[in-house]
Amino acid sequence: MAGIVNVGIIGAGRIGKVHAQTLAYRIPSAKIQAVADLNAPAAGQLAAQLSIPVATGNYRDVLENPDIQAVFICSATNTHAQFAEEAARAGKHIFCEKPIALNLKDIDCALEAVDRAGVKLQVGFNRRFDSNFYRVRLAIESGEIGKPALLHIISRDPAPPPVSYVKVSGGMFLDMTIHDFDMARFLIGAEVEEVYTLAGITVDPAIGEAGDVDTAVIMLKFANGVIGTIDNCRRASYGYDQRVEVLGSKGSIATSNNYPNAATISDGSSVRRDLPLNFFMDRYTESFATEVAAFIDAVANDKPVPVTGRDARVPVVMGLAAEKSYREGRPVKLSEIG
């Protein structure tokens, strides 16, 4: 299917706007034909901004459009699986934001529909496309640092989300840590067999009252012997903290945070610099664009997608195992989850 890929967007919220702008301004091989949102005025506003021909309040208008070859599912999490199934039945290639669902039954139904239809499905784990993290992956894959032994992922938000969001998010392990679970598999290139979680409430008691945690350390036991740790917190007062370190037999590789500039100020009292970029929309701007470009390339040139449905399923299994480990106070094998 070389040439222009006609796409539709379902969801005109924050991430829908990001992907729409990427498609409109940065990917000449893609053309947005329609945008849908339950909030029809939001769809209309985005369509007007980007000269999208069709704006609608009904997502089925996108799926039933014969000119559209691929859809971007950027709607609320609880709609992802249903919309992916319907898009597959309509013969559309699918880019779906993570997670496909918060339970394995709905994920498996969606993946089965994709397999039956023979369409492509890429899931939005954008951090794989970050240049810093990709460099870590290359160092491991090429043997540059030897055989990996230890992995440490630090992922801390600048501030907690509203409690109203926490209540519907699926919990920190399926909402926040899910990116780190995917990153762990991607960087090490092996599967995790077992997790052990220590977690609690150190940021906002209301999060605990909602049944969630806001601070956690999760230990990972990989099938190839690597030991990993994921360090999460819903509050880092200095900004969005996103770092990785891997220790190997020949050396180590580490990534630091991204900053708005490279300036360092030195005076008689201190040596300092500006704070890191403050949240994911700033930190991962380029990775969002790169993942969208990879999907369009896969559709246009009939290539495999770089992040598959299975890649989307496994981090949910890991999240459910992490939650079980926290609740039961013991290591949990992923085989216990499914």
NUDREN-607673 format. One record per residue (C-alpha): residue number from 1; chain; y, z, x. Coordinates in steps of 0.25 Angstrom, whole numbers. Example, Ala and Ser with C-alpha at 12.3 -4.5 7.8 and 13.67 -1.06 7.14 Angstrom:
# NUDREN-607673
   pos   unit      yy      zz      xx
     1      A     -18      31      49
     2      A      -4      29      55
//
This chain:
# NUDREN-607673
   pos   unit      yy      zz      xx
     1      A       0       0       0
     2      A      10      -4      11
     3      A      25      -5       7
     4      A      33       4      -3
     5      A      26      16      -9
     6      A      31      19     -23
     7      A      31      34     -25
     8      A      34      44     -36
     9      A      39      58     -35
    10      A      34      70     -44
    11      A      43      82     -42
    12      A      58      81     -39
    13      A      60      95     -33
    14      A      62      99     -19
    15      A      50      92     -12
    16      A      51      80     -22
    17      A      65      77     -17
    18      A      61      79      -3
    19      A      50      68      -4
    20      A      58      59     -13
    21      A      70      59      -2
    22      A      60      56       9
    23      A      54      45       1
    24      A      67      39      -3
    25      A      74      40      10
    26      A      64      40      21
    27      A      52      32      17
    28      A      55      17      14
    29      A      41      14      11
    30      A      42      23      -2
    31      A      49      22     -15
    32      A      51      33     -25
    33      A      49      27     -39
    34      A      49      39     -47
    35      A      52      54     -47
    36      A      47      64     -58
    37      A      50      79     -60
    38      A      48      88     -72
    39      A      63      90     -70
    40      A      67      76     -74
    41      A      81      78     -69
    42      A      76      82     -55
    43      A      68      69     -55
    44      A      80      61     -59
    45      A      90      67     -49
    46      A      80      64     -38
    47      A      78      50     -43
    48      A      93      48     -43
    49      A      95      53     -29
    50      A      84      44     -23
    51      A      85      32     -33
    52      A      71      34     -38
    53      A      69      25     -50
    54      A      61      34     -60
    55      A      64      49     -62
    56      A      55      56     -73
    57      A      51      70     -78
    58      A      37      65     -79
    59      A      28      64     -67
    60      A      19      55     -74
    61      A      29      44     -74
    62      A      27      44     -59
    63      A      12      44     -59
    64      A      12      33     -70
    65      A      22      24     -62
    66      A      13      12     -57
    67      A      23       9     -46
    68      A      21      23     -39
    69      A      11      23     -29
    70      A      13      38     -24
    71      A      18      51     -29
    72      A      24      63     -23
    73      A      20      76     -31
    74      A      32      85     -28
    75      A      31      93     -41
    76      A      27     108     -43
    77      A      14     113     -36
    78      A       7     115     -49
    79      A       8     100     -53
    80      A       4      94     -39
    81      A     -11      94     -43
    82      A      -9      88     -57
    83      A       1      77     -52
    84      A      -8      74     -40
    85      A     -20      71     -49
    86      A     -12      63     -59
    87      A      -5      55     -47
    88      A     -19      52     -42
    89      A     -24      47     -55
    90      A     -12      38     -56
    91      A     -16      32     -43
    92      A      -4      38     -35
    93      A      -4      42     -21
    94      A       1      57     -20
    95      A       9      65     -11
    96      A       8      79     -16
    97      A      16      92     -12
    98      A       8     104      -8
    99      A       0     110     -14
   100      A      -8     101     -23
   101      A     -11     114     -31
   102      A     -13     129     -29
   103      A     -28     128     -32
   104      A     -39     120     -27
   105      A     -44     115     -40
   106      A     -31     108     -43
   107      A     -31     103     -29
   108      A     -45      97     -30
   109      A     -42      90     -43
   110      A     -30      83     -37
   111      A     -38      79     -24
   112      A     -49      74     -33
   113      A     -39      65     -41
   114      A     -33      60     -28
   115      A     -47      56     -22
   116      A     -51      50     -35
   117      A     -39      41     -36
   118      A     -39      37     -21
   119      A     -24      40     -19
   120      A     -18      47      -7
   121      A     -13      62      -8
   122      A      -4      68       2
   123      A       0      83       1
   124      A      13      88       6
   125      A      10      97      18
   126      A      23      92      25
   127      A      22     101      37
   128      A      11      92      43
   129      A      22      82      45
   130      A      32      91      52
   131      A      33      86      66
   132      A      32     100      72
   133      A      19     103      66
   134      A      14      89      68
   135      A      16      91      83
   136      A       8     104      82
   137      A      -3      96      76
   138      A      -3      85      86
   139      A      -4      96      97
   140      A     -17     101      91
   141      A     -23      88      87
   142      A     -20      82     101
   143      A     -25      94     109
   144      A     -12      96     115
   145      A     -13     111     114
   146      A     -28     111     115
   147      A     -37     118     105
   148      A     -29     126      95
   149      A     -32     141      93
   150      A     -20     147      86
   151      A     -11     142      75
   152      A       1     149      70
   153      A       9     144      58
   154      A      22     151      54
   155      A      28     147      41
   156      A      39     156      35
   157      A      49     152      24
   158      A      64     156      25
   159      A      63     163      11
   160      A      53     166       0
   161      A      52     157     -12
   162      A      56     162     -26
   163      A      46     171     -32
   164      A      46     161     -44
   165      A      40     151     -34
   166      A      31     160     -28
   167      A      24     163     -41
   168      A      20     148     -43
   169      A      18     144     -28
   170      A       4     148     -27
   171      A       7     159     -17
   172      A      12     158      -2
   173      A      -1     153       3
   174      A      -1     141      -6
   175      A      14     138      -6
   176      A      18     142       8
   177      A       6     144      17
   178      A       0     131      12
   179      A       8     123      22
   180      A       4     131      33
   181      A     -11     130      29
   182      A      -9     115      30
   183      A      -2     116      43
   184      A     -13     124      49
   185      A     -24     114      45
   186      A     -15     102      50
   187      A     -11     108      63
   188      A     -25     113      68
   189      A     -32     102      62
   190      A     -44     111      57
   191      A     -47     118      44
   192      A     -45     133      41
   193      A     -57     141      38
   194      A     -52     155      35
   195      A     -38     162      32
   196      A     -34     176      32
   197      A     -21     180      26
   198      A     -11     192      28
   199      A       0     192      18
   200      A      11     200      11
   201      A      25     201       5
   202      A      36     203      16
   203      A      47     195      10
   204      A      48     196      -5
   205      A      40     207     -14
   206      A      42     197     -26
   207      A      33     187     -19
   208      A      22     198     -19
   209      A      25     201     -33
   210      A      22     187     -37
   211      A       9     188     -30
   212      A      12     181     -17
   213      A      14     184      -2
   214      A      26     180       6
   215      A      21     183      21
   216      A       7     180      27
   217      A      -1     177      39
   218      A     -13     168      37
   219      A     -24     167      48
   220      A     -32     154      48
   221      A     -46     152      54
   222      A     -48     137      57
   223      A     -61     130      58
   224      A     -58     126      72
   225      A     -56     140      77
   226      A     -40     140      76
   227      A     -34     153      71
   228      A     -21     151      63
   229      A     -10     159      57
   230      A       0     156      47
   231      A      12     165      46
   232      A      20     164      33
   233      A      32     171      27
   234      A      41     168      15
   235      A      53     173      23
   236      A      58     169      37
   237      A      73     173      37
   238      A      76     163      48
   239      A      71     151      41
   240      A      59     142      39
   241      A      49     146      49
   242      A      39     135      52
   243      A      31     136      65
   244      A      17     133      71
   245      A      10     137      84
   246      A      -4     132      89
   247      A     -10     138     101
   248      A     -21     129     108
   249      A     -30     130     120
   250      A     -20     122     128
   251      A      -7     127     123
   252      A       1     129     110
   253      A      11     122     101
   254      A      22     128      92
   255      A      32     123      83
   256      A      45     130      80
   257      A      54     130      68
   258      A      64     118      65
   259      A      79     121      66
   260      A      91     114      60
   261      A      96     112      74
   262      A      92     114      89
   263      A     104     122      93
   264      A     103     135     100
   265      A     115     145     101
   266      A     116     154     113
   267      A     126     165     115
   268      A     128     178     121
   269      A     120     185     110
   270      A     108     176     106
   271      A     102     162     107
   272      A     100     157      93
   273      A      98     144      84
   274      A      99     141      70
   275      A      88     145      60
   276      A      76     136      57
   277      A      77     126      46
   278      A      76     135      33
   279      A      66     129      24
   280      A      55     118      23
   281      A      64     107      17
   282      A      72     108      30
   283      A      60     111      39
   284      A      51     100      34
   285      A      60      89      30
   286      A      54      79      40
   287      A      40      83      37
   288      A      42      80      22
   289      A      47      66      25
   290      A      35      63      35
   291      A      24      68      25
   292      A      30      59      14
   293      A      31      47      24
   294      A      16      49      27
   295      A      12      49      13
   296      A      19      36      10
   297      A      13      30      22
   298      A      -1      34      18
   299      A       2      28       4
   300      A       8      15       9
   301      A      -2      12      20
   302      A     -14      18      14
   303      A     -16      29      25
   304      A     -22      43      23
   305      A     -12      54      19
   306      A      -9      64      30
   307      A     -11      76      21
   308      A     -22      75      11
   309      A     -27      82      -1
   310      A     -37      90       7
   311      A     -25      95      16
   312      A     -18     100       3
   313      A     -31     107      -2
   314      A     -34     115      11
   315      A     -21     123      12
   316      A     -23     127      -2
   317      A     -37     133       1
   318      A     -30     140      13
   319      A     -20     146       4
   320      A     -30     151      -6
   321      A     -38     157       6
   322      A     -25     163      11
   323      A     -22     169      -2
   324      A     -36     174      -4
   325      A     -36     180      10
   326      A     -23     188       7
   327      A     -28     193      -6
   328      A     -42     197      -1
   329      A     -38     202      13
   330      A     -48     194      21
   331      A     -50     180      28
   332      A     -54     169      18
   333      A     -61     157      22
   334      A     -56     144      15
   335      A     -70     141      11
   336      A     -68     153       1
   337      A     -57     145      -6
   338      A     -63     131      -7
//
